[in-house]
Amino acid sequence: PRVCVVGSGPAGFYTAQHILKHHGGAQVDIYEKLPVPFGLVRFGVAPDHPEVKNVINAFTQTARSERCAYYGNVTVGRDVTVAELRQAYHAVVLSYGAEDNRVLGIPGENLSGVYSARAFVGWYNGLPENRGLKPDLSCETALIVGHGNVALDIARILLSPLHLLRKTDITDCSLAALACSKVKRVWLVGRRGPLQVAFTIKELREMINLPGARPVLNPADFTGLENAVKDAPRPRKRLTELMIKTALGKPGEKTVEMQAAAGQAAAPREWGLKFQRSPQEVLPTADGRRVRGVRMALTCLEGSGDSAKAIPTGDVEELECGLVLSSIGYRSLPLDPAVPFDTQRGVIPNSSGRVEAVPGLYCSGWVKRGPTGVIITTMNDSFDTAHSVLEDLQAGVLDVSTSREGFGAVESILHSRGVRPVSFSDWEKIDAAEVARGKATGKPREKIVDPQEMLRLIGH
């Protein structure tokens, strides 16, 4: 059987890995629109979290398997259609992730100084489409809308001491911009309360321990929460307890007060969490061009736990800031008119990864279940889709008796359209060049951010 996977992030690679491992004869081709593989492992994971990127080693093993091939620089839906892929392969798995971001949908969102988290993360991580972002970091106060791990990532990058960032694979140009940054205060704003935050304890602890930056949490936000969280699941309980401890400065550890006093004096930068505030409008400067603040509706919560809804109370509050980053989630886009797409939920309608009403077509990862969860979530989800493909092969739902040409057929289509795919060994040349450039300055790598430069490097 010939299987094709569209997208080379964790969803694509885990799907390929599982099929290759559990079917001794399957051949899997992975298509990627960028010349370089690994999706959000390369372009989403924070530069100061190198251990999270270790999955790249396993993905590289998969790509090097003689039954697996990688074709970068190929945009499915434009260079080759899904219908053409379905002609060439027994099964096609769409694992192309979430290429867009959700918008706040409020006035002033397009003012200068307002950015999506997706674009900002792409900028410091070297995503080609965001290389020209040039965010203005000349203000003292930044406001991040959202209480997830990505929001904490951005706050941490904005406030991290430069000597810590210099040892990472953060891009050269964003490092230079951060070196000149005037940002010393970051507020993270959420519509709901402390019990609904979406970040995890590891990321919160890392933020609390960030050198040179002190947490500012309002004790009033946390009074009475100890009781409310008694019966909550353990991760939620521990996370809330850490926030309470930080807010109330509970003396439990060695003279926390002394540590805090010493830390406060030494900390030129600060960050804080603001709850039950929903952005209503980004306020412009007098000339109407730039952001000078955000007006927020104060909310009260209806219901409890994860399903609690934020309802505006009618009161508003203004917060001054010169930089606004909206971190309210990523969004998948339809790839090709031939593929069913639920625009409401931003996913391909499917059951266990089988695309509704299109036999032989599957999906995995964020385009299958929505843009939530970490790499391990995507791994399990992809194994589930791969299992569906293997089941359908075994049950004869996929007719393997008719031979399919696989890349042979696609290659001639690409050739006729003037598209030259990038192979995995091409990527390894780019990889080696990046590592060599990084070595010169003591970084693990210096990412190449211009696709044309990548292609020149491999003689395309």
Salt bridges, closest charged atoms under 4 A:
ASP48 OD1 - ARG156 NH2 2.72
GLU51 OE2 - LYS202 NZ 3.82
ASP79 OD1 - ARG78 NE 3.00
GLU84 OE2 - ARG417 NH2 2.70
GLU99 OE2 - LYS33 NZ 2.55
ASP100 OD2 - ARG331 NH2 2.66
GLU129 OE2 - ARG118 NH1 3.54
ASP136 OD2 - ARG290 NH1 3.40
GLU140 OE1 - LYS184 NZ 3.76
ASP153 OD1 - ARG156 NH1 3.08
ASP169 OD2 - LYS53 NZ 2.82
ASP169 OD2 - LYS447 NZ 3.99
GLU206 OE1 - HIS49 NE2 2.76
GLU206 OE2 - ARG156 NE 3.56
GLU226 OE2 - LYS250 NZ 2.90
GLU241 OE2 - LYS237 NZ 3.73
GLU253 OE2 - LYS245 NZ 2.54
GLU270 OE2 - ARG185 NE 3.00
GLU270 OE1 - ARG214 NH2 2.71
GLU281 OE1 - ARG295 NH1 2.76
ASP306 OD1 - ARG236 NH2 3.46
GLU317 OE2 - ARG277 NE 2.67
GLU318 OE2 - ARG295 NE 3.64
ASP342 OD2 - ARG345 NH1 3.92
ASP381 OD1 - LYS368 NZ 3.10
ASP381 OD2 - ARG369 NH1 3.54
ASP384 OD2 - LYS368 NZ 2.70
GLU391 OE1 - ARG354 NH2 2.87
GLU391 OE2 - HIS387 NE2 3.28
ASP392 OD1 - ARG354 NH2 3.00
ASP426 OD1 - LYS429 NZ 3.88
GLU428 OE2 - ARG64 NH2 2.65
ASP431 OD1 - ARG445 NH1 2.78
GLU434 OE2 - ARG42 NH2 2.69
GLU434 OE1 - ARG445 NH1 2.75
GLU446 OE1 - LYS443 NZ 2.72
ASP450 OD1 - ARG131 NH2 3.64
GLU453 OE2 - ARG437 NH1 2.88
